[in-house]
């Protein structure tokens, strides 16, 4: 279980509780988003990529065919188990590990790209940022992405959000509007921004898949009791009877790419050398 004071009023949540729905209903990033990454030369053949907060491995599984070598990590054992099973079905060779992002240590200069999609705001960045500096190669890219529905522009999304809040009033995921990807100020010390974009998207759903997407939300499946999840499911499906069997939900995606500064890579190496000298003394 995770508990973060400024998320959901400190209410505990566990993505592992909703891994089945997550694997089935949250694999919804559209080709348009992946094509944006590829067009800038990220996650392509010849690169090694680490995906943190990978969930069920959505990013590495969808970009695998473009030739990058992927490692993917998540704090939830259930999420990683689901990711392994999905990758195995497609005979994908992806290295998965269970670990909080802040505790990953896969060696110095190990990756060309590190990706973090719809998870970056969960991390302790005072601990994480130095790890990323260490693991990225000189000039390496930190790619942060985020995607959300737009409740004030989409009627179904707005009504669904209100229903989540009925069952989980402390949920802080409501009220999303377009914004750039969240990057804490600490990253300006070691990274420089090289790309930033906001993309409008129309994501197709059925009544079943949108209900499943809502159940795989932090405010529902990851935190509510089984009794409340079932009650939410029934009430949400009844609400969706007002709408066609298939529909599109308005979303947006935000992408930001940061490049590791040469000075940051040099400083890390100098610090390591200094530490080694002190150890030898």
C-alpha positions as CSV (number, residue, x, y, z in Angstrom):
1,X,0.0,0.0,0.0
2,X,1.1,3.6,-0.7
3,X,0.2,6.6,1.2
4,X,1.2,10.1,0.1
5,X,0.0,13.1,2.2
6,X,-1.0,15.4,-0.7
7,X,-2.7,12.7,-2.7
8,X,-6.3,11.7,-1.8
9,X,-5.9,13.3,1.6
10,X,-3.4,10.7,2.5
11,X,-5.7,7.8,1.8
12,X,-3.9,4.5,1.1
13,X,-4.0,3.0,-2.4
14,X,-2.6,-0.1,-3.9
15,X,-2.4,-0.5,-7.7
16,X,-1.9,-4.2,-7.2
17,X,-5.6,-4.5,-6.2
18,X,-6.7,-3.4,-9.6
19,X,-4.1,-5.0,-11.8
20,X,-6.6,-7.2,-13.7
21,X,-8.7,-4.2,-14.7
22,X,-5.6,-2.1,-15.3
23,X,-4.2,-4.6,-17.8
24,X,-7.5,-5.0,-19.6
25,X,-8.8,-1.4,-19.6
26,X,-5.9,1.1,-19.2
27,X,-3.9,0.1,-22.2
28,X,-5.3,3.1,-24.0
29,X,-2.5,5.4,-25.1
30,X,-3.2,6.0,-28.8
31,X,-0.8,5.6,-31.7
32,X,-0.7,9.4,-32.1
33,X,1.1,9.7,-28.7
34,X,3.6,6.9,-29.6
35,X,4.3,8.5,-33.0
36,X,5.1,11.7,-31.3
37,X,7.8,10.0,-29.2
38,X,9.2,8.1,-32.2
39,X,9.3,11.2,-34.4
40,X,11.7,12.8,-31.9
41,X,13.9,9.8,-31.9
42,X,13.0,8.5,-28.5
43,X,12.7,4.8,-27.6
44,X,14.1,3.5,-31.0
45,X,16.5,0.9,-32.2
46,X,20.0,1.2,-30.6
47,X,18.7,2.8,-27.4
48,X,18.4,1.3,-23.9
49,X,15.3,2.5,-22.1
50,X,14.1,2.3,-18.5
51,X,10.4,2.8,-17.9
52,X,9.7,3.7,-14.2
53,X,6.2,3.4,-12.8
54,X,5.5,1.0,-15.7
55,X,2.3,-0.4,-14.3
56,X,1.4,-3.3,-16.6
57,X,4.2,-2.4,-19.0
58,X,2.1,-0.3,-21.4
59,X,4.9,1.9,-22.7
60,X,7.6,-0.8,-23.3
61,X,5.2,-3.3,-24.8
62,X,3.8,-0.8,-27.3
63,X,7.2,0.5,-28.3
64,X,9.0,-2.8,-28.2
65,X,8.7,-3.4,-32.0
66,X,10.8,-0.3,-32.7
67,X,13.9,-2.0,-31.5
68,X,14.9,-0.3,-28.2
69,X,16.0,-2.6,-25.3
70,X,13.6,-2.1,-22.4
71,X,13.8,-2.4,-18.7
72,X,10.6,-1.7,-16.7
73,X,10.0,-1.2,-13.0
74,X,7.0,-0.7,-10.7
75,X,6.5,-0.7,-7.0
76,X,3.6,-3.2,-7.3
77,X,4.4,-6.9,-7.6
78,X,0.9,-7.6,-9.0
79,X,1.4,-5.0,-11.7
80,X,4.8,-6.4,-12.7
81,X,3.3,-9.9,-12.8
82,X,0.6,-8.8,-15.2
83,X,3.2,-7.0,-17.3
84,X,5.3,-10.1,-17.5
85,X,2.3,-12.2,-18.6
86,X,1.3,-9.7,-21.3
87,X,4.8,-9.4,-22.6
88,X,5.3,-13.2,-22.7
89,X,2.1,-13.6,-24.8
90,X,3.8,-11.4,-27.5
91,X,7.2,-13.1,-27.0
92,X,8.8,-9.8,-25.9
93,X,12.1,-9.8,-24.1
94,X,11.6,-7.0,-21.5
95,X,13.4,-7.0,-18.2
96,X,10.9,-6.3,-15.4
97,X,11.6,-5.6,-11.8
98,X,9.6,-4.8,-8.7
99,X,11.0,-1.7,-7.1
100,X,10.1,1.8,-6.0
101,X,11.5,4.2,-8.5
102,X,13.6,5.9,-5.8
103,X,15.4,2.6,-5.0
104,X,16.3,1.5,-8.6
105,X,20.1,1.3,-9.1
106,X,21.0,-0.4,-12.4
107,X,24.5,1.0,-12.8
108,X,26.1,4.2,-14.0
109,X,25.5,5.3,-17.7
110,X,23.1,2.4,-18.3
111,X,20.3,4.1,-20.3
112,X,19.8,6.4,-23.2
113,X,16.2,7.2,-22.2
114,X,14.2,7.0,-19.0
115,X,10.4,7.3,-19.4
116,X,7.8,8.0,-16.7
117,X,4.2,8.1,-17.9
118,X,1.3,9.2,-15.7
119,X,3.3,8.5,-12.5
120,X,5.9,11.2,-12.1
121,X,3.9,13.1,-9.4
122,X,4.0,10.0,-7.1
123,X,7.8,10.0,-6.6
124,X,10.1,11.5,-4.0
125,X,12.2,13.6,-6.4
126,X,14.9,14.5,-3.9
127,X,15.8,10.8,-3.9
128,X,14.9,10.0,-7.5
129,X,16.6,12.7,-9.4
130,X,20.2,11.8,-8.4
131,X,19.4,8.2,-9.4
132,X,18.3,9.2,-12.8
133,X,21.4,11.4,-13.3
134,X,23.5,8.4,-12.4
135,X,21.7,5.9,-14.7
136,X,21.5,8.1,-17.8
137,X,24.3,8.3,-20.2
138,X,25.7,11.8,-21.1
139,X,23.1,13.6,-23.1
140,X,20.5,11.1,-22.1
141,X,16.8,11.9,-22.1
142,X,14.2,11.9,-19.3
143,X,10.8,11.7,-21.0
144,X,7.8,12.5,-18.8
145,X,4.3,11.9,-20.1
146,X,0.8,12.3,-18.7
147,X,-2.7,11.6,-20.1
148,X,-6.1,12.4,-18.7
149,X,-9.7,12.8,-19.6
150,X,-11.2,16.3,-19.6
151,X,-14.2,16.4,-17.3
152,X,-15.3,20.0,-18.1
153,X,-15.3,19.3,-21.8
154,X,-16.7,15.8,-21.9
155,X,-20.1,15.0,-20.4
156,X,-19.5,11.3,-19.8
157,X,-16.2,12.0,-18.2
158,X,-17.6,14.7,-16.0
159,X,-20.5,12.6,-14.7
160,X,-18.2,9.7,-14.1
161,X,-15.9,11.9,-12.0
162,X,-18.8,13.0,-9.9
163,X,-19.7,9.4,-9.2
164,X,-16.1,8.6,-8.2
165,X,-16.3,11.5,-5.7
166,X,-19.5,10.2,-4.3
167,X,-17.7,7.1,-3.3
168,X,-14.3,8.6,-2.6
169,X,-14.7,12.3,-1.6
170,X,-11.0,12.6,-0.8
171,X,-9.9,11.6,-4.3
172,X,-7.7,14.4,-5.7
173,X,-7.7,13.2,-9.3
174,X,-10.8,15.2,-10.3
175,X,-11.0,18.5,-12.2
176,X,-8.3,18.0,-14.7
177,X,-7.6,20.7,-17.3
178,X,-4.8,20.9,-19.9
179,X,-1.4,21.5,-18.4
180,X,2.2,20.7,-19.2
181,X,3.7,17.6,-17.6
182,X,4.6,18.0,-14.0
183,X,8.4,18.6,-13.6
184,X,9.6,19.6,-10.1
185,X,12.0,22.6,-10.0
186,X,14.8,20.3,-8.7
187,X,15.3,18.9,-12.2
188,X,16.5,22.3,-13.6
189,X,19.8,21.7,-11.8
190,X,20.7,18.7,-13.9
191,X,18.4,18.7,-16.9
192,X,17.5,21.1,-19.8
193,X,14.1,21.1,-21.5
194,X,14.4,20.0,-25.2
195,X,10.8,19.3,-26.1
196,X,7.3,20.0,-24.7
197,X,3.9,19.4,-26.2
198,X,0.2,19.1,-25.4
199,X,-2.0,16.9,-27.6
200,X,-5.8,16.8,-27.8
201,X,-7.1,13.2,-28.2
202,X,-10.4,11.4,-28.7
203,X,-10.1,7.9,-27.1
204,X,-12.7,5.3,-28.1
205,X,-14.6,3.3,-25.5
206,X,-17.6,1.1,-25.0
207,X,-19.8,1.2,-22.0
208,X,-17.9,-1.8,-20.6
209,X,-14.4,-0.5,-21.3
210,X,-15.1,3.0,-19.9
211,X,-16.6,1.4,-16.8
212,X,-13.5,-0.7,-16.6
213,X,-11.2,2.3,-17.0
214,X,-13.0,4.0,-14.1
215,X,-12.6,0.9,-11.9
216,X,-8.9,0.9,-12.7
217,X,-8.7,4.5,-11.4
218,X,-6.8,5.2,-8.2
219,X,-9.9,6.7,-6.7
220,X,-11.9,3.4,-7.2
221,X,-10.2,0.1,-7.7
222,X,-6.9,1.0,-6.0
223,X,-8.5,2.4,-2.8
224,X,-12.1,1.5,-2.3
225,X,-13.5,-1.5,-0.5
226,X,-14.7,-4.4,-2.6
227,X,-18.2,-3.6,-1.6
228,X,-17.9,0.0,-2.7
229,X,-16.2,-1.0,-6.0
230,X,-19.1,-3.2,-6.8
231,X,-21.6,-0.6,-5.9
232,X,-19.8,2.0,-8.0
233,X,-19.7,-0.4,-11.0
234,X,-23.4,-1.0,-10.9
235,X,-24.3,2.7,-10.5
236,X,-21.8,3.7,-13.2
237,X,-23.1,1.2,-15.7
238,X,-26.7,2.4,-15.1
239,X,-25.5,5.9,-15.7
240,X,-23.9,4.9,-19.0
241,X,-27.2,3.4,-20.3
242,X,-28.1,7.0,-21.2
243,X,-25.4,7.0,-23.9
244,X,-24.6,4.9,-27.0
245,X,-22.9,1.6,-26.7
246,X,-19.7,3.1,-28.1
247,X,-18.4,6.6,-27.8
248,X,-15.2,8.7,-27.5
249,X,-13.9,10.5,-24.5
250,X,-12.0,13.7,-24.9
251,X,-8.5,13.5,-23.4
252,X,-5.3,15.4,-23.6
253,X,-1.7,14.2,-23.3
254,X,1.3,16.2,-22.2
255,X,4.9,15.3,-23.1
256,X,8.1,16.8,-21.8
257,X,11.6,15.7,-22.7
258,X,14.6,16.8,-20.6
259,X,18.2,16.2,-21.6
260,X,20.9,15.5,-19.0
261,X,23.2,18.5,-18.9
262,X,26.9,17.8,-19.6
263,X,27.7,19.6,-16.3
264,X,25.5,17.2,-14.4
265,X,27.1,14.1,-15.8
266,X,30.6,15.5,-15.2
267,X,29.7,16.5,-11.6
268,X,28.4,13.0,-10.9
269,X,31.6,11.4,-12.2
270,X,33.8,13.8,-10.2
271,X,31.7,13.2,-7.1
272,X,32.2,9.4,-7.6
273,X,35.9,9.8,-8.0
274,X,36.1,12.0,-4.8
275,X,34.1,9.4,-2.9
276,X,36.4,6.6,-4.1
277,X,39.5,8.5,-2.9
278,X,38.0,9.1,0.5
279,X,37.1,5.5,0.8
280,X,40.7,4.4,-0.1
281,X,42.1,6.8,2.5
